[in-house]
Amino acid sequence: TVLSAIDVKHAAIAIPAINQSLTHYDDSMSRSRTFMLTALATNHLRQGDVDHGVRIGRDALTVATGLKSRRVADRLKTLEIEAGRRSNNPDSRQLSQLIRQYRAV
């Protein structure tokens, strides 16, 4: 995810790797799962797959709900920024706003 911020071609490599790693996280690993879903959504957005990125971003936010973790809020910041950059898409704009609200609590 860090490399895809520099060069979007890295998103194509990151997406399958993140998908594979998600298969190892069960429901008891909410924080780790949120981190991975956030990274996956961010990479999809950077790659231009806004609809899919927003869907996964909403999943990340759903899993994060109820977690009291500063690290989760910090990791969601990158997704908030990427979603906000696509504010011409109403769903992406809404995701950015929802994350901002989550992070403000």
C-alpha positions, 0 to 999 in steps of 0.5 A, spaced: 500 500 500 505 504 501 508 503 494 502 504 491 502 511 493 508 512 489 506 508 483 499 505 482 502 499 478 504 496 485 496 496 487 496 490 482 501 486 486 498 488 493 491 486 491 492 479 490 497 478 496 492 482 501 486 478 498 490 472 500 492 474 507 485 476 509 483 468 508 487 467 514 483 472 519 477 470 522 472 474 526 476 474 532 481 478 529 477 484 528 483 489 528 488 486 524 482 484 519 480 492 519 487 493 517 487 489 511 481 491 509 483 498 509 489 497 505 485 493 500 480 498 499 485 503 498 489 499 493 482 498 489 481 506 489 488 508 487 487 503 481 481 506 479 476 501 481 472 506 485 466 502 486 469 496 489 474 500 493 468 503 496 465 497 498 471 494 501 472 500 505 465 500 508 466 493 510 473 495 513 469 501 517 463 496 519 469 491 522 472 497 525 465 499 529 466 498 536 473 497 536 477 502 541 484 503 537 487 509 535 491 505 530 485 503 527 483 510 526 490 512 524 490 506 518 483 509 516 486 516 515 489 513 508 483 511 506 479 517 508 484 521 504 484 516 497 476 516 498 476 524 498 480 524 492 475 521 488 469 526 491 466 526 484 463 519 486 458 520 491 459 513 494 466 515 495 465 522 498 460 519 503 465 513 505 470 519 506 465 523 510 464 516 514 471 515 516 472 522 518 466 521 523 469 515 525 476 518 527 473 524 530 470 519 536 
